[in-house]
């Protein structure tokens, strides 16, 4: 969906190279990260898009925008907390012509399956937008 790509790209462009200590940014889901070369990293993606209401000209949609902060699992969670706080603080000023709503809704922590390579700080925003001419 074109609108989801525009929203994802807008958030990615807003964050790219703006968080101290993060050198790698990914627009969309990451496929694979090397813990020695690609971390810390930030990944921005959108999922769970659903139409809420339609009118004659288009449809209102809601979705979840995810910003995931990847860090080596050998580092303390305090460092991950600091990076997540920096992302959340930066996003407080985010505005986009594509969005009608952008609200922080959840924060969680995810470990890789072996709990050996990385830990993720998952930041979730509830978003809403209007899609013209399509349901």
N, C-alpha and C positions, 0 to 999 in steps of 0.2 A: 504494500500500500504506500503510495507516494507520500502521503502526509506523515506517516510514521518515520519514513526515511528523512524527511525534512526536519522533523522534530529531533530525531536522534542526532543528525548532523549539527543542528543548532547548538545542542547541549555539548556535544563533543568539541565543536569549535570554541565554545565559551570556556571550556576547561583545559583544552590542549595547551600544554606547557605553562599552566598557571598555578600548579600545586607544587610547592617546594619539596624536593626530595623524590619526585616522580619523573622519570625520563621516558617512560613508554605509555602510550595512549592508544586505545583500540576503539574504533567506531563499529559497534556490533559485537556479537559474541566472539570471544577468543577461541581459537582452535587448540593451541598448545602454547604453554609458556615454559621457558627454560629458567629454572630458579636462579641460575648463576648469571644469566645475561639479560633477562627480560623483567626482573623484579627490582623494585616495586613497579606496579603498573595499574592503570585505570582503564576500565572497560565500560562503555555506555551502550545500552540496548533497551528496546521497548518490547513488551509482550502483553498478552492477555487483553487485547483490544476488543471492545464490544460496543455495538451500537446501542445507544440509550433511547433515542427519540428521533423521529424523522419529520420533516416538513416538506413542502412542495419543492424547495430548492436544494435539499440535501439532508444530511443526518448528523446528529450529535454523537460523538464517540467518547468513550473513556478507555484508559489503558494504564499500565504500570510502566514507569520509566525506571530503569535500574542503572545505578552507578556502582560498579564493584571495584574495590581497592584491593589489589593483590600484594601480599608481602611474604617474604620468606618465613616459613614456620619457625625457624630457629630464633627469630627476633621476638621481643616481648610484645604482647598485645597492646601495651601502652603506646608503642610507635604506630600501630595500626589505628588506635583511637585518635591520635593526633592527626594522622592523614585524613581520617574520616571527618573529623571536626573541621579541617581546612576545606574539604570538599563541600560540606554542608554550609559553612560560612560563605564560601564563594557563590553557591547556588542561591543564597538568600536574595541576591540582587539580579538573578536571571530573569529576563523577560524575552518573550518571543511573539512575533506576530501570528504564529501558528497555534498558540496555546490560549485557551480560555481559563484553564486551571493548572497550577503547578504547585502541589503541596506535599511536603515531607510526610510520609505515612508509616515508614518502618525502617528499622535498622537491625541487622542480624549478622552473625558470624558463621562462616562455613570453612571447614577444613577439607583438604584433599583426602581421598579415600584412605591413604596410608598415614595421614597426618605427619608427613615427612617433608613435603616440598613447600607448600604454601598455605596461607590462611587468607580468607577473603572477608573484608568488611563490606557487607551488602547494604546499600542505601537505596531505599525505594521511594519514589514519588508517585502520587496519584495525579494523572494528567487528564485533561479533557480538551477536545478540539471539535471544530465543525468541518465536515467534509462536504463541499458543494457538489451538487449534481450526482451523487452516488450514495448508495446505502451500504 
